[in-house]
Amino acid sequence: MILVQQFRNNRFFIHLGLALLLLGVLFLCFYTRERLPETLIPVGYADGMLVSGTTQIAVSIADTTTEREQGLSGTAELPTGAGKLFVFEQPGTYGFWMKDMNYSIDIIWLDEYINIISITEYVSPETYPEVFYPNSPIVYALEVPAGFSTAKGLKRGQSFTFQK
């Protein structure tokens, strides 16, 4: 009698354990980090996503000399929630200017770990031919709409992760 009762108790815990394991697997299969729905990612800015806390920026990547020279020049606007991520092969103090720009931007200077080194805010097209440089060597520069940095409370030292 005791053996039968013990077997039933063990069977209950085995089933409970299997049910919890199944729930855990289902959770992992369907859980996704909160991110912009695909329909909200601006056209042309789907190369990846920079994420820091609740801040998400859909980016297009400029990682060749030609793409970096072109940047956002000649574009009509930079959509809200979007940015241009400039990627360099090695750390350096790369200069940026506003040649052929039609709107103001913030330039967020990032190190090799995608941490903010500094931010140059409200850079307007009228500043051309002035060249803007980071305070120290960078590997990435992120151009976002003017005022974005302040609106999102971005600060020096804050880090981003890159998601494909």
Backbone as CSV, one residue per row, in Angstrom:
resi,resn,N_x,N_y,N_z,CA_x,CA_y,CA_z,C_x,C_y,C_z
1,MET,0.816,-1.192,0.000,0.000,0.000,0.000,0.869,1.270,0.000
2,ILE,1.877,1.288,0.834,2.763,2.447,0.902,3.518,2.604,-0.420
3,LEU,3.930,1.489,-1.027,4.644,1.556,-2.288,3.766,2.136,-3.395
4,VAL,2.487,1.773,-3.409,1.555,2.290,-4.409,1.395,3.791,-4.237
5,GLN,1.221,4.253,-3.002,1.074,5.682,-2.720,2.335,6.449,-3.118
6,GLN,3.489,5.900,-2.812,4.749,6.552,-3.150,4.915,6.630,-4.665
7,PHE,4.528,5.597,-5.391,4.609,5.583,-6.844,3.708,6.668,-7.431
8,ARG,2.495,6.806,-6.883,1.577,7.842,-7.377,2.152,9.236,-7.125
9,ASN,2.750,9.478,-5.965,3.353,10.777,-5.664,4.513,11.062,-6.617
10,ASN,5.351,10.086,-6.857,6.481,10.274,-7.779,5.976,10.548,-9.185
11,ARG,4.960,9.837,-9.616,4.403,10.048,-10.945,3.853,11.469,-11.073
12,PHE,3.227,11.967,-10.032,2.712,13.340,-10.031,3.855,14.333,-10.246
13,PHE,4.959,14.179,-9.513,6.082,15.103,-9.625,6.783,14.977,-10.977
14,ILE,6.831,13.779,-11.518,7.412,13.597,-12.842,6.577,14.336,-13.873
15,HIS,5.255,14.190,-13.807,4.376,14.894,-14.744,4.454,16.406,-14.551
16,LEU,4.518,16.841,-13.317,4.636,18.269,-13.032,5.948,18.809,-13.614
17,GLY,7.036,18.088,-13.412,8.324,18.500,-13.947,8.322,18.558,-15.464
18,LEU,7.731,17.577,-16.112,7.640,17.569,-17.573,6.789,18.722,-18.085
19,ALA,5.694,19.006,-17.390,4.826,20.124,-17.796,5.571,21.454,-17.675
20,LEU,6.315,21.651,-16.590,7.093,22.881,-16.414,8.202,22.987,-17.452
21,LEU,8.837,21.884,-17.766,9.860,21.876,-18.800,9.271,22.248,-20.149
22,LEU,8.121,21.705,-20.483,7.444,22.027,-21.739,7.072,23.504,-21.792
23,LEU,6.542,24.038,-20.693,6.224,25.468,-20.642,7.471,26.321,-20.846
24,GLY,8.584,25.938,-20.246,9.828,26.676,-20.414,10.302,26.664,-21.857
25,VAL,10.230,25.513,-22.505,10.638,25.410,-23.902,9.729,26.255,-24.787
26,LEU,8.426,26.207,-24.564,7.494,27.025,-25.339,7.764,28.510,-25.139
27,PHE,8.052,28.911,-23.910,8.358,30.314,-23.628,9.576,30.751,-24.427
28,LEU,10.641,29.952,-24.402,11.859,30.309,-25.129,11.637,30.342,-26.635
29,CYS,10.767,29.482,-27.144,10.499,29.455,-28.584,9.752,30.698,-29.051
30,PHE,8.860,31.202,-28.230,8.004,32.301,-28.667,8.375,33.650,-28.075
31,TYR,9.285,33.672,-27.118,9.708,34.930,-26.514,10.641,35.659,-27.462
32,THR,10.369,36.940,-27.693,11.271,37.786,-28.462,11.438,39.081,-27.696
33,ARG,12.621,39.675,-27.825,12.817,40.973,-27.191,11.867,41.976,-27.818
34,GLU,11.431,42.903,-27.008,10.571,43.957,-27.546,11.372,44.745,-28.565
35,ARG,10.831,44.891,-29.752,11.507,45.638,-30.808,10.469,46.219,-31.736
36,LEU,10.919,47.084,-32.603,9.991,47.697,-33.536,9.383,46.635,-34.433
37,PRO,8.061,46.640,-34.612,7.465,45.715,-35.568,8.038,45.986,-36.958
38,GLU,8.171,44.933,-37.761,8.759,45.077,-39.093,8.069,46.181,-39.897
39,THR,6.764,46.361,-39.694,6.038,47.367,-40.465,6.411,48.788,-40.047
40,LEU,7.018,48.948,-38.853,7.402,50.280,-38.391,8.863,50.609,-38.690
41,ILE,9.608,49.651,-39.238,10.995,49.926,-39.588,10.997,50.731,-40.879
42,PRO,11.541,51.944,-40.844,11.530,52.792,-42.043,12.225,52.113,-43.222
43,VAL,11.673,52.297,-44.380,12.237,51.716,-45.598,13.693,52.150,-45.736
44,GLY,14.566,51.195,-46.010,15.982,51.497,-46.182,16.788,51.488,-44.901
45,TYR,16.148,51.226,-43.766,16.848,51.239,-42.484,16.707,49.901,-41.775
46,ALA,16.777,48.819,-42.542,16.568,47.486,-41.981,17.846,46.664,-41.914
47,ASP,19.024,47.310,-41.950,20.273,46.558,-41.840,20.452,45.994,-40.438
48,GLY,19.831,46.625,-39.470,19.945,46.172,-38.090,19.277,47.146,-37.157
49,MET,19.411,46.863,-35.865,18.780,47.673,-34.836,19.800,47.919,-33.734
50,LEU,19.981,49.182,-33.357,20.777,49.514,-32.177,19.797,49.666,-31.024
51,VAL,20.097,49.005,-29.907,19.185,48.999,-28.771,19.946,49.375,-27.505
52,SER,19.350,50.280,-26.739,19.865,50.643,-25.423,18.660,50.885,-24.528
53,GLY,18.397,49.961,-23.622,17.202,50.063,-22.784,15.972,50.030,-23.666
54,THR,15.127,51.058,-23.563,13.916,51.119,-24.388,14.137,51.875,-25.688
55,THR,15.348,52.402,-25.884,15.657,53.124,-27.116,16.052,52.146,-28.210
56,GLN,15.347,52.230,-29.337,15.627,51.376,-30.486,15.795,52.251,-31.718
57,ILE,16.853,51.986,-32.470,17.124,52.768,-33.676,17.354,51.804,-34.835
58,ALA,16.458,51.846,-35.816,16.643,51.051,-37.032,17.721,51.738,-37.854
59,VAL,18.745,50.989,-38.252,19.873,51.616,-38.934,20.139,51.027,-40.312
60,SER,20.641,51.891,-41.172,21.276,51.445,-42.408,22.761,51.612,-42.154
61,ILE,23.535,50.705,-42.675,24.964,50.685,-42.379,25.771,51.219,-43.555
62,ALA,26.718,52.084,-43.234,27.690,52.585,-44.211,29.041,52.034,-43.778
63,ASP,29.515,50.970,-44.463,30.768,50.346,-44.053,31.807,50.258,-45.165
64,THR,31.534,50.947,-46.269,32.551,51.050,-47.324,32.910,52.527,-47.474
65,THR,34.038,52.797,-48.088,34.465,54.189,-48.281,33.405,54.978,-49.035
66,THR,32.866,54.404,-50.096,31.849,55.086,-50.904,30.594,55.373,-50.087
67,GLU,30.117,54.387,-49.330,28.916,54.579,-48.506,29.149,55.605,-47.412
68,ARG,30.330,55.587,-46.805,30.629,56.560,-45.748,30.724,57.969,-46.320
69,GLU,31.299,58.125,-47.512,31.389,59.454,-48.133,30.008,59.979,-48.496
70,GLN,29.126,59.109,-48.964,27.763,59.505,-49.339,26.941,59.829,-48.094
71,GLY,26.997,58.955,-47.100,26.232,59.159,-45.867,24.778,59.470,-46.143
72,LEU,24.280,60.516,-45.522,22.886,60.945,-45.706,22.769,62.103,-46.701
73,SER,23.870,62.457,-47.352,23.848,63.557,-48.325,22.793,63.315,-49.388
74,GLY,22.038,64.358,-49.685,21.040,64.284,-50.747,19.722,63.647,-50.349
75,THR,19.613,63.140,-49.125,18.340,62.552,-48.696,17.394,63.654,-48.225
76,ALA,16.096,63.415,-48.378,15.098,64.428,-48.030,14.889,64.539,-46.525
77,GLU,14.971,63.409,-45.822,14.747,63.426,-44.374,15.284,62.139,-43.768
78,LEU,15.421,62.132,-42.460,15.794,60.948,-41.710,14.585,60.598,-40.852
79,PRO,13.920,59.470,-41.134,12.695,59.132,-40.408,12.920,58.991,-38.909
80,THR,11.904,59.281,-38.134,11.953,59.096,-36.690,12.241,57.634,-36.393
81,GLY,13.134,57.375,-35.451,13.480,56.004,-35.091,14.489,55.365,-36.017
82,ALA,15.081,56.165,-36.915,16.049,55.619,-37.874,17.368,56.371,-37.760
83,GLY,18.430,55.735,-38.246,19.732,56.366,-38.244,20.658,55.718,-39.250
84,LYS,21.766,56.390,-39.485,22.812,55.877,-40.373,23.991,55.533,-39.482
85,LEU,24.415,54.261,-39.513,25.539,53.796,-38.699,26.777,53.664,-39.585
86,PHE,27.785,54.481,-39.293,29.045,54.457,-40.022,29.992,53.513,-39.280
87,VAL,30.555,52.570,-40.003,31.427,51.562,-39.412,32.821,51.705,-40.021
88,PHE,33.829,51.814,-39.147,35.208,51.956,-39.583,36.011,50.710,-39.192
89,GLU,37.038,50.410,-39.973,37.829,49.202,-39.752,38.664,49.259,-38.474
90,GLN,39.093,50.459,-38.107,39.926,50.610,-36.919,39.608,51.925,-36.225
91,PRO,39.903,52.024,-34.930,39.637,53.265,-34.206,40.370,54.450,-34.819
92,GLY,39.709,55.598,-34.851,40.312,56.816,-35.380,39.427,58.015,-35.079
93,THR,39.919,59.201,-35.391,39.153,60.433,-35.205,38.690,60.903,-36.582
94,TYR,37.670,60.265,-37.090,37.142,60.524,-38.425,36.274,61.780,-38.423
95,GLY,36.413,62.594,-39.474,35.669,63.837,-39.576,34.388,63.678,-40.380
96,PHE,33.367,64.442,-39.985,32.075,64.441,-40.674,31.703,65.870,-41.025
97,TRP,31.098,66.043,-42.190,30.630,67.361,-42.603,29.213,67.245,-43.124
98,MET,28.606,68.376,-43.425,27.190,68.421,-43.810,27.006,68.736,-45.292
99,LYS,27.933,68.278,-46.141,27.846,68.535,-47.574,26.573,67.911,-48.153
100,ASP,25.811,68.724,-48.897,24.578,68.295,-49.571,23.505,67.755,-48.618
101,MET,23.537,68.206,-47.369,22.508,67.782,-46.401,21.321,68.739,-46.461
102,ASN,20.134,68.197,-46.186,18.895,68.974,-46.249,18.224,69.151,-44.895
103,TYR,18.831,68.641,-43.836,18.222,68.709,-42.508,19.311,68.552,-41.455
104,SER,18.981,68.926,-40.229,19.934,68.846,-39.118,19.934,67.449,-38.511
105,ILE,21.068,67.097,-37.907,21.218,65.782,-37.279,21.973,65.899,-35.959
106,ASP,21.932,64.832,-35.182,22.832,64.626,-34.051,23.827,63.571,-34.506
107,ILE,25.087,63.729,-34.122,26.098,62.710,-34.403,26.498,62.091,-33.067
108,ILE,26.305,60.799,-32.963,26.645,60.063,-31.741,27.920,59.277,-32.029
109,TRP,28.974,59.588,-31.302,30.283,58.971,-31.510,30.397,57.757,-30.587
110,LEU,30.751,56.592,-31.157,30.751,55.331,-30.409,32.104,54.629,-30.498
111,ASP,32.508,54.005,-29.396,33.769,53.249,-29.399,33.557,51.834,-29.937
112,GLU,34.600,51.021,-29.863,34.527,49.661,-30.421,33.538,48.763,-29.692
113,TYR,33.115,49.158,-28.478,32.136,48.378,-27.712,30.716,48.934,-27.865
114,ILE,30.556,49.878,-28.754,29.296,50.575,-29.037,28.816,51.370,-27.819
115,ASN,29.771,51.956,-27.100,29.480,52.863,-25.984,29.592,54.292,-26.493
116,ILE,28.718,55.159,-26.005,28.762,56.560,-26.422,29.986,57.240,-25.831
117,ILE,30.809,57.815,-26.712,31.982,58.588,-26.288,31.582,60.047,-26.114
118,SER,30.825,60.553,-27.089,30.322,61.926,-27.021,29.203,62.084,-28.044
119,ILE,28.507,63.205,-27.945,27.402,63.502,-28.857,27.553,64.933,-29.341
120,THR,27.449,65.120,-30.645,27.430,66.457,-31.230,25.995,66.685,-31.695
121,GLU,25.307,67.616,-31.034,23.877,67.796,-31.295,23.586,68.942,-32.264
122,TYR,22.449,68.818,-32.919,21.902,69.850,-33.809,22.927,70.382,-34.816
123,VAL,23.539,69.485,-35.557,24.473,69.890,-36.609,23.626,70.221,-37.838
124,SER,23.684,71.453,-38.278,22.816,71.895,-39.375,23.565,71.951,-40.704
125,PRO,22.826,71.899,-41.814,23.451,71.980,-43.140,24.258,73.274,-43.333
126,GLU,23.866,74.331,-42.628,24.550,75.615,-42.765,25.983,75.581,-42.233
127,THR,26.345,74.554,-41.492,27.694,74.474,-40.946,28.726,74.071,-41.997
128,TYR,28.279,73.546,-43.154,29.216,73.138,-44.201,30.012,74.353,-44.668
129,PRO,31.314,74.292,-44.768,32.225,73.161,-44.868,32.929,72.780,-43.557
130,GLU,32.410,73.234,-42.409,33.019,72.855,-41.136,33.011,71.329,-40.999
131,VAL,34.083,70.793,-40.406,34.201,69.349,-40.194,34.106,69.074,-38.691
132,PHE,33.307,68.083,-38.322,33.095,67.722,-36.920,33.859,66.436,-36.613
133,TYR,34.547,66.435,-35.467,35.358,65.298,-35.059,34.942,64.824,-33.668
134,PRO,35.139,63.535,-33.396,34.884,63.051,-32.035,35.992,63.517,-31.095
135,ASN,35.719,63.459,-29.777,36.709,63.866,-28.774,37.841,62.862,-28.630
136,SER,37.590,61.616,-28.990,38.596,60.554,-28.914,38.302,59.543,-30.023
137,PRO,39.217,58.596,-30.257,39.020,57.650,-31.358,37.697,56.875,-31.244
138,ILE,37.096,56.649,-32.412,35.824,55.922,-32.510,35.983,54.778,-33.514
139,VAL,35.028,53.864,-33.480,34.907,52.832,-34.507,33.574,52.999,-35.229
140,TYR,32.606,53.625,-34.529,31.276,53.843,-35.101,30.846,55.292,-34.905
141,ALA,30.070,55.779,-35.862,29.395,57.068,-35.714,27.954,56.831,-36.135
142,LEU,27.034,57.359,-35.364,25.611,57.185,-35.634,24.984,58.545,-35.872
143,GLU,24.371,58.721,-37.043,23.645,59.957,-37.333,22.161,59.693,-37.147
144,VAL,21.538,60.544,-36.332,20.104,60.434,-36.032,19.468,61.810,-36.215
145,PRO,18.137,61.883,-36.294,17.496,63.194,-36.444,17.897,64.150,-35.314
146,ALA,18.023,65.431,-35.632,18.381,66.446,-34.634,17.388,66.412,-33.478
147,GLY,17.913,66.436,-32.267,17.089,66.427,-31.069,16.803,65.038,-30.531
148,PHE,17.105,64.004,-31.289,16.846,62.629,-30.873,17.601,62.296,-29.587
149,SER,18.867,62.698,-29.517,19.710,62.388,-28.353,19.130,62.954,-27.070
150,THR,18.679,64.199,-27.133,18.075,64.829,-25.960,16.737,64.190,-25.631
151,ALA,15.910,63.967,-26.650,14.581,63.382,-26.432,14.671,62.009,-25.780
152,LYS,15.689,61.235,-26.124,15.854,59.885,-25.569,16.754,59.854,-24.344
153,GLY,17.299,61.009,-23.971,18.147,61.080,-22.782,19.469,60.339,-22.925
154,LEU,20.014,60.296,-24.137,21.273,59.584,-24.359,22.418,60.323,-23.676
155,LYS,23.323,59.552,-23.079,24.427,60.136,-22.307,25.745,59.446,-22.622
156,ARG,26.820,60.153,-22.366,28.169,59.600,-22.506,28.286,58.356,-21.620
157,GLY,28.901,57.302,-22.157,29.077,56.060,-21.406,27.962,55.041,-21.620
158,GLN,26.828,55.508,-22.106,25.704,54.598,-22.369,26.088,53.631,-23.481
159,SER,25.665,52.381,-23.365,26.047,51.415,-24.383,24.841,50.901,-25.162
160,PHE,25.112,50.486,-26.386,24.118,49.910,-27.274,24.498,48.474,-27.567
161,THR,23.522,47.708,-27.994,23.774,46.396,-28.581,23.255,46.454,-29.993
162,PHE,23.868,45.667,-30.858,23.441,45.617,-32.255,22.678,44.322,-32.459
163,GLN,21.481,44.440,-33.038,20.677,43.262,-33.363,20.419,43.249,-34.846
164,LYS,20.537,42.100,-35.441,20.294,41.935,-36.873,18.813,41.852,-37.142
